[in-house]
């Protein structure tokens, strides 16, 4: 090697070293900002709004809906990228009506919508400039559904959140591979930080091109728990672009610094019946639980295991009793419509919320812990006891607060209440009980 070549090599190595040092310094600074994150007033106000909202619509929608086998079909069927890329040219949701979706959510009593901007398959449901693998560039539909939905949400007073997957089964930079998506046919190589730059590029688009958003709902961290996800950099990017935006991460572990709310998948906070939340611990952030109407998140034409309207109302009530919001999922069909079984249940919940929503909205959980009998919430000097089981008498834990009166929420029928050392005993007349939810209003001393 001659002198000139050695000098060029040294110069290149110096450039790489300086670049690496600069990236390390930037990442360290981002992590420090994440650790020292103090939410500004607009973020704290958004958290309070979120806790008051109590009910939202989750939407899992993507090109996977064409196969009608859920959003994990690429992984479950071991589809290669080449095979999966045959789906976008078939995706043409000509019946999509953003206003109809938002009106349905609003009629159901929902206050916000969280929709998949990119799921684990890597396909973007918005007009992304950092990738052509999106609904505008890769489908015959050629329209940005998220932009239409954002505009409809503004028209109807609904906040919009974006679900975004950390995990990506298609991007070559997602390497080393995680626990899922190992049959996609990608080469056994890749540049991890190039993938994270790509992901942050799409996050920046979501925080820049759709007006003020409610927040970002992350998922997929669990695929590579030990990876350097650069959460500090990503979270700082979001908070700098949209200070009010709430960040949540469905990672199934205690909250990380920089997050603004905590979610529990298919379980009430502190529970682990679905097996996802073994390591999750309830933190001090606002809470949310999410669940499906049938068993699937994405459209599954063979899944007829629909929960009843009453069961869904009971879950909403129990979530409020655990001081959490309920994010209820729909998986639209590939033509852009929401299946009638979902619509029927949402309309049923909406009728119930129209009559009883004031005992849910703006409340906080307690003072009686939820149980098989139902749940309790409180606000404005009142305790609302939601009795979900029919029984002549209900014994709840004792509380120090003095109860000065008790009546049914509907009909103002008197309810007998006794405060004893052993507990708080309620007796509701038979004629005042409700088949879905008997709501008792307890007036308390100030």
C-alpha positions as CSV (number, residue, x, y, z in Angstrom):
1,X,0.0,0.0,0.0
2,X,1.5,3.3,-1.0
3,X,1.5,6.5,1.1
4,X,-1.5,8.0,-0.7
5,X,-3.6,4.9,-0.1
6,X,-2.6,4.7,3.6
7,X,-3.5,8.4,4.0
8,X,-6.9,7.8,2.4
9,X,-7.5,4.8,4.6
10,X,-6.5,6.7,7.7
11,X,-8.9,9.6,6.7
12,X,-11.7,7.1,6.2
13,X,-11.1,5.5,9.6
14,X,-11.0,8.9,11.2
15,X,-14.3,9.8,9.6
16,X,-15.9,6.6,10.8
17,X,-14.5,7.1,14.3
18,X,-15.8,10.7,14.5
19,X,-19.2,9.6,13.1
20,X,-19.4,6.8,15.6
21,X,-18.5,9.1,18.4
22,X,-21.0,11.6,17.3
23,X,-23.8,9.0,17.2
24,X,-22.8,7.7,20.6
25,X,-22.8,11.2,22.0
26,X,-26.2,11.9,20.4
27,X,-27.6,8.6,21.8
28,X,-26.3,9.3,25.2
29,X,-27.8,12.8,25.2
30,X,-31.1,11.4,24.1
31,X,-31.1,8.8,26.9
32,X,-30.3,11.5,29.4
33,X,-33.2,13.6,28.1
34,X,-35.4,10.5,28.4
35,X,-34.4,9.8,32.0
36,X,-34.9,13.5,33.0
37,X,-38.1,13.9,31.0
38,X,-40.5,16.3,32.8
39,X,-43.8,16.4,30.9
40,X,-44.8,20.0,30.0
41,X,-48.2,21.4,31.0
42,X,-49.8,20.5,27.7
43,X,-48.7,16.9,28.1
44,X,-50.0,16.8,31.7
45,X,-53.3,18.2,30.4
46,X,-53.5,15.5,27.8
47,X,-52.9,12.8,30.4
48,X,-55.8,14.2,32.4
49,X,-58.0,14.3,29.3
50,X,-57.0,10.7,28.6
51,X,-58.0,9.5,32.0
52,X,-61.3,11.3,31.7
53,X,-62.0,9.9,28.2
54,X,-62.2,6.2,29.4
55,X,-63.2,4.7,26.0
56,X,-61.5,4.5,22.6
57,X,-61.6,2.5,19.4
58,X,-58.6,0.4,18.3
59,X,-58.3,-0.3,14.5
60,X,-56.1,-3.0,13.1
61,X,-56.2,-2.6,9.4
62,X,-53.7,-3.4,6.6
63,X,-53.1,-5.5,3.5
64,X,-53.3,-8.7,5.7
65,X,-57.1,-8.1,5.7
66,X,-57.1,-9.5,2.1
67,X,-56.3,-13.0,3.4
68,X,-58.9,-12.7,6.2
69,X,-56.7,-14.5,8.7
70,X,-55.6,-11.9,11.1
71,X,-52.7,-9.4,11.2
72,X,-50.1,-12.1,12.0
73,X,-50.8,-14.2,8.9
74,X,-47.3,-13.5,7.4
75,X,-45.7,-15.0,10.5
76,X,-48.2,-17.8,11.1
77,X,-48.2,-19.0,7.5
78,X,-44.4,-18.6,7.2
79,X,-44.9,-16.3,4.1
80,X,-41.8,-14.9,2.4
81,X,-41.5,-11.3,1.5
82,X,-42.0,-12.2,-2.2
83,X,-45.3,-14.0,-1.5
84,X,-46.5,-11.3,0.9
85,X,-45.8,-8.5,-1.6
86,X,-48.5,-9.9,-3.8
87,X,-51.0,-8.5,-1.4
88,X,-50.6,-4.7,-1.8
89,X,-51.5,-4.7,-5.6
90,X,-54.8,-6.4,-4.5
91,X,-55.6,-3.9,-1.7
92,X,-58.2,-1.4,-3.0
93,X,-60.6,-0.3,-0.1
94,X,-63.0,1.7,-2.3
95,X,-65.7,1.5,0.4
96,X,-63.6,3.2,3.1
97,X,-65.4,6.1,4.6
98,X,-63.5,8.0,7.2
99,X,-66.5,9.9,8.4
100,X,-68.5,6.8,8.8
101,X,-65.8,5.2,11.0
102,X,-65.4,8.2,13.2
103,X,-69.2,8.7,13.5
104,X,-69.5,5.0,14.6
105,X,-66.8,5.5,17.2
106,X,-68.5,8.7,18.5
107,X,-71.9,7.0,18.5
108,X,-70.4,4.2,20.6
109,X,-69.3,6.8,23.2
110,X,-65.7,6.6,22.3
111,X,-63.5,9.7,22.7
112,X,-60.4,8.6,20.7
113,X,-59.2,6.3,17.9
114,X,-55.9,4.4,17.7
115,X,-55.1,3.0,14.3
116,X,-52.3,0.9,12.9
117,X,-49.9,3.2,10.9
118,X,-47.5,0.2,10.4
119,X,-47.9,-3.3,11.8
120,X,-45.3,-6.0,12.1
121,X,-45.5,-6.8,8.3
122,X,-43.8,-3.4,7.6
123,X,-46.5,-2.1,5.4
124,X,-47.3,1.6,6.0
125,X,-51.0,2.7,5.9
126,X,-50.0,6.3,5.1
127,X,-48.0,8.2,2.5
128,X,-44.5,7.6,3.7
129,X,-41.6,9.3,1.9
130,X,-38.9,7.2,3.5
131,X,-40.4,4.0,1.9
132,X,-42.5,3.1,-1.2
133,X,-44.0,0.2,0.7
134,X,-47.1,2.1,1.6
135,X,-50.8,2.4,0.7
136,X,-50.2,5.4,-1.7
137,X,-47.3,4.0,-3.6
138,X,-47.9,0.2,-3.5
139,X,-51.7,-0.2,-3.9
140,X,-54.2,0.7,-6.6
141,X,-56.1,2.8,-4.0
142,X,-53.4,5.5,-4.0
143,X,-54.9,7.5,-1.1
144,X,-53.6,8.2,2.4
145,X,-56.3,6.7,4.7
146,X,-54.6,8.2,7.8
147,X,-54.9,11.7,6.4
148,X,-58.6,11.2,5.7
149,X,-59.1,9.8,9.1
150,X,-57.2,12.6,10.8
151,X,-59.4,15.2,9.0
152,X,-62.6,13.3,9.9
153,X,-61.5,13.1,13.6
154,X,-61.0,16.9,13.7
155,X,-64.4,17.4,12.2
156,X,-66.1,15.3,14.8
157,X,-64.0,16.1,17.9
158,X,-62.3,12.7,18.2
159,X,-58.6,12.5,19.1
160,X,-56.4,10.3,16.8
161,X,-53.5,8.1,18.0
162,X,-51.2,6.1,15.8
163,X,-50.2,2.5,16.5
164,X,-46.6,1.9,15.2
165,X,-44.7,-1.4,15.3
166,X,-41.2,-1.5,16.5
167,X,-41.0,-4.9,14.9
168,X,-40.6,-5.2,11.2
169,X,-40.7,-8.6,9.3
170,X,-39.7,-7.0,6.0
171,X,-37.0,-4.4,6.5
172,X,-33.5,-5.8,5.8
173,X,-32.0,-3.7,8.6
174,X,-34.0,-5.5,11.3
175,X,-31.0,-7.7,12.2
176,X,-30.2,-9.7,14.2
177,X,-33.7,-11.3,13.8
178,X,-36.0,-11.4,16.7
179,X,-38.3,-14.2,17.9
180,X,-40.8,-13.7,15.1
181,X,-40.9,-13.4,11.3
182,X,-37.9,-15.6,10.6
183,X,-39.3,-17.1,7.4
184,X,-39.5,-14.0,5.4
185,X,-36.5,-14.8,3.2
186,X,-34.4,-11.8,4.3
187,X,-30.6,-12.2,4.1
188,X,-28.8,-13.1,7.3
189,X,-27.3,-9.6,7.6
190,X,-28.4,-6.1,8.2
191,X,-27.7,-2.8,9.8
192,X,-29.8,-2.4,13.0
193,X,-29.3,1.4,13.4
194,X,-30.2,2.0,9.8
195,X,-33.5,0.3,10.6
196,X,-34.0,2.5,13.6
197,X,-33.2,5.6,11.5
198,X,-35.9,4.4,9.1
199,X,-38.4,3.9,11.9
200,X,-37.7,7.3,13.3
201,X,-38.1,8.8,9.8
202,X,-41.7,7.4,9.7
203,X,-42.4,8.5,13.2
204,X,-41.3,12.0,12.2
205,X,-43.7,11.9,9.3
206,X,-46.6,10.8,11.6
207,X,-45.8,13.7,13.9
208,X,-45.4,16.3,11.1
209,X,-48.0,15.6,8.4
210,X,-51.3,14.8,10.2
211,X,-51.9,17.8,12.5
212,X,-52.0,17.5,16.2
213,X,-52.2,13.9,17.3
214,X,-53.2,12.2,20.5
215,X,-50.1,10.1,20.7
216,X,-48.1,7.1,19.5
217,X,-48.9,3.5,20.6
218,X,-45.8,1.4,20.2
219,X,-45.7,-2.4,19.9
220,X,-43.1,-5.1,19.1
221,X,-40.3,-4.2,21.6
222,X,-40.8,-7.6,23.1
223,X,-39.5,-9.2,19.9
224,X,-35.9,-8.2,20.8
225,X,-35.9,-7.3,24.5
226,X,-32.1,-7.0,24.7
227,X,-31.7,-4.8,21.7
228,X,-30.7,-1.1,21.9
229,X,-34.0,0.4,20.7
230,X,-32.8,4.0,21.2
231,X,-36.1,4.7,22.9
232,X,-34.7,7.9,24.3
233,X,-34.0,9.3,20.8
234,X,-37.4,8.2,19.5
235,X,-39.4,9.5,22.5
236,X,-37.5,12.8,22.4
237,X,-38.3,13.2,18.7
238,X,-42.0,12.8,19.4
239,X,-42.1,15.1,22.5
240,X,-40.2,17.8,20.7
241,X,-42.5,17.7,17.6
242,X,-45.7,17.3,19.6
243,X,-45.3,18.0,23.3
244,X,-48.9,17.1,24.1
245,X,-48.6,13.7,22.4
246,X,-48.9,10.7,24.7
247,X,-46.4,7.9,24.3
248,X,-47.3,4.4,25.3
249,X,-45.5,1.1,24.6
250,X,-47.0,-2.3,24.7
251,X,-43.8,-3.9,25.9
252,X,-45.4,-5.9,28.8
253,X,-42.9,-4.6,31.4
254,X,-42.9,-1.7,33.8
255,X,-43.0,1.7,32.1
256,X,-39.7,3.2,30.7
257,X,-38.7,6.9,31.3
258,X,-40.3,9.1,28.7
259,X,-43.6,7.2,28.4
260,X,-46.9,8.9,29.2
261,X,-49.3,6.1,29.7
262,X,-49.3,2.3,30.3
263,X,-51.3,-0.3,28.5
264,X,-52.2,-3.9,29.2
265,X,-53.0,-6.2,26.3
266,X,-56.2,-8.3,26.7
267,X,-56.1,-7.9,30.4
268,X,-57.2,-5.6,33.2
269,X,-54.3,-3.8,34.9
270,X,-52.4,-6.1,37.2
271,X,-53.9,-9.3,35.7
272,X,-52.2,-11.9,33.5
273,X,-55.0,-14.2,32.2
274,X,-53.8,-13.8,28.6
275,X,-50.1,-14.5,29.4
276,X,-48.7,-11.2,28.1
277,X,-48.3,-9.3,31.3
278,X,-46.2,-11.6,33.5
279,X,-43.5,-8.9,33.9
280,X,-45.8,-5.9,33.9
281,X,-46.1,-3.8,37.1
282,X,-48.6,-1.0,37.4
283,X,-46.8,2.3,37.4
284,X,-48.0,5.8,38.2
285,X,-49.0,6.7,34.6
286,X,-52.6,6.7,33.2
287,X,-53.7,3.2,32.3
288,X,-55.4,1.5,29.4
289,X,-56.5,-2.0,28.6
290,X,-57.2,-3.2,25.1
291,X,-59.2,-6.1,23.9
292,X,-61.1,-7.5,20.8
293,X,-64.7,-8.0,20.0
294,X,-64.0,-11.6,18.7
295,X,-60.6,-13.1,19.2
296,X,-58.6,-11.5,16.4
297,X,-57.2,-8.0,16.1
298,X,-57.0,-7.9,12.3
299,X,-59.9,-9.1,10.1
300,X,-60.5,-12.8,10.4
301,X,-63.4,-14.1,8.3
302,X,-63.5,-17.4,10.2
303,X,-63.6,-16.0,13.7
304,X,-67.2,-16.0,14.9
305,X,-66.4,-15.9,18.6
306,X,-68.1,-12.6,19.3
307,X,-68.3,-11.2,22.8
308,X,-71.8,-10.0,23.7
309,X,-72.7,-6.4,24.1
310,X,-73.3,-7.0,27.8
311,X,-69.9,-8.6,28.2
312,X,-68.2,-5.6,26.5
313,X,-70.1,-3.2,28.7
314,X,-69.0,-5.1,31.8
315,X,-65.4,-5.0,30.6
316,X,-65.7,-1.2,30.2
317,X,-67.1,-0.9,33.7
318,X,-64.4,-3.1,35.2
319,X,-61.7,-1.2,33.4
320,X,-63.0,2.1,34.9
321,X,-63.0,0.4,38.3
322,X,-59.3,-0.4,37.7
323,X,-58.8,3.3,36.9
324,X,-58.1,2.4,33.2
325,X,-59.4,3.2,29.8
326,X,-60.9,0.6,27.5
327,X,-59.5,0.5,23.9
328,X,-61.9,-1.8,22.0
329,X,-60.7,-3.2,18.7
330,X,-62.3,-3.6,15.3
331,X,-60.6,-5.2,12.3
332,X,-62.0,-3.7,9.1
333,X,-62.5,-5.8,6.0
334,X,-60.3,-5.3,2.9
335,X,-62.9,-3.2,1.2
336,X,-62.8,-0.6,4.0
337,X,-66.1,-1.6,5.7
338,X,-66.5,-2.7,9.3
339,X,-68.4,-6.0,9.7
340,X,-72.0,-5.8,10.9
341,X,-71.4,-7.9,14.0
342,X,-68.9,-5.2,15.2
343,X,-71.3,-2.4,14.3
344,X,-74.2,-4.0,16.2
345,X,-72.2,-4.3,19.4
346,X,-70.7,-0.8,19.1
347,X,-74.2,0.6,18.6
348,X,-75.4,-1.3,21.7
349,X,-72.6,0.0,23.8
350,X,-73.4,3.5,22.5
351,X,-77.0,3.3,23.7
352,X,-75.9,2.2,27.1
353,X,-73.2,5.0,27.3
354,X,-75.8,7.6,26.2
355,X,-77.8,6.7,29.4
356,X,-75.0,5.9,31.8
357,X,-71.8,7.5,30.4
358,X,-71.7,10.1,33.2
359,X,-71.0,7.3,35.7
360,X,-67.9,6.4,33.5
361,X,-66.5,9.6,31.9
362,X,-64.2,11.7,34.2
363,X,-64.2,9.1,37.0
364,X,-61.3,7.6,38.8
365,X,-61.3,4.0,40.2
366,X,-62.4,3.0,43.7
367,X,-62.8,3.2,46.6
368,X,-64.2,-0.4,46.5
369,X,-61.8,-2.7,44.6
370,X,-63.3,-4.4,41.6
371,X,-64.5,-8.0,42.1
372,X,-66.8,-10.6,40.5
373,X,-69.7,-8.4,41.8
374,X,-68.7,-5.4,39.7
375,X,-66.7,-2.2,40.2
376,X,-66.8,1.2,41.7
377,X,-65.7,4.7,40.6
378,X,-65.8,8.1,42.0
379,X,-66.0,11.8,41.0
380,X,-67.4,15.1,42.3
381,X,-68.3,13.9,45.8
382,X,-70.1,10.7,44.6
383,X,-69.3,7.1,44.4
384,X,-70.8,5.1,41.6
385,X,-71.2,1.4,42.4
386,X,-71.7,-0.7,39.3
387,X,-73.3,-4.0,40.4
388,X,-72.9,-6.5,37.6
389,X,-74.4,-9.5,39.5
390,X,-78.0,-9.9,40.6
391,X,-78.1,-10.5,44.4
392,X,-80.4,-9.2,47.1
393,X,-77.4,-7.9,49.2
394,X,-73.9,-6.8,48.4
395,X,-71.1,-6.6,51.0
396,X,-68.2,-4.4,50.1
397,X,-65.1,-3.5,52.1
398,X,-65.4,-0.9,54.8
399,X,-64.4,2.6,54.0
400,X,-63.7,5.5,56.4
401,X,-65.7,8.0,54.3
402,X,-69.1,8.6,55.7
403,X,-71.9,7.7,53.3
404,X,-74.8,10.2,53.6
405,X,-77.2,8.8,51.1
406,X,-77.7,6.0,48.6
407,X,-80.0,5.7,45.5
408,X,-80.2,4.0,42.2
409,X,-78.8,6.0,39.3
410,X,-81.9,5.4,37.3
411,X,-85.3,6.1,39.0
412,X,-83.7,7.5,42.2
413,X,-84.9,4.4,44.1
414,X,-83.7,4.4,47.7
415,X,-81.0,1.9,48.5
416,X,-80.3,0.7,52.0
417,X,-76.7,1.1,53.1
418,X,-75.1,0.1,56.3
419,X,-71.5,1.0,57.3
420,X,-70.1,-1.6,59.7
421,X,-66.7,-2.5,60.8
422,X,-67.0,-5.7,58.8
423,X,-67.9,-3.9,55.6
424,X,-70.3,-1.7,53.6
425,X,-73.6,-3.5,53.0
426,X,-75.9,-2.5,50.1
427,X,-79.5,-3.7,49.6
428,X,-81.1,-2.9,46.3
429,X,-84.8,-3.5,45.9
430,X,-85.6,-6.2,43.3
431,X,-87.7,-3.8,41.2
432,X,-84.7,-1.4,41.0
433,X,-82.2,-3.9,39.7
434,X,-81.0,-3.9,36.1
435,X,-80.2,-6.9,34.0
436,X,-76.9,-5.4,32.6
437,X,-75.7,-3.1,35.4
438,X,-77.4,-1.8,38.5
439,X,-75.8,1.5,39.2
440,X,-75.9,2.8,42.8
441,X,-75.0,6.4,43.7
442,X,-73.5,6.9,47.1
443,X,-73.4,10.5,48.4
444,X,-70.4,11.0,50.7
445,X,-69.7,13.6,53.3
446,X,-67.3,16.4,52.2
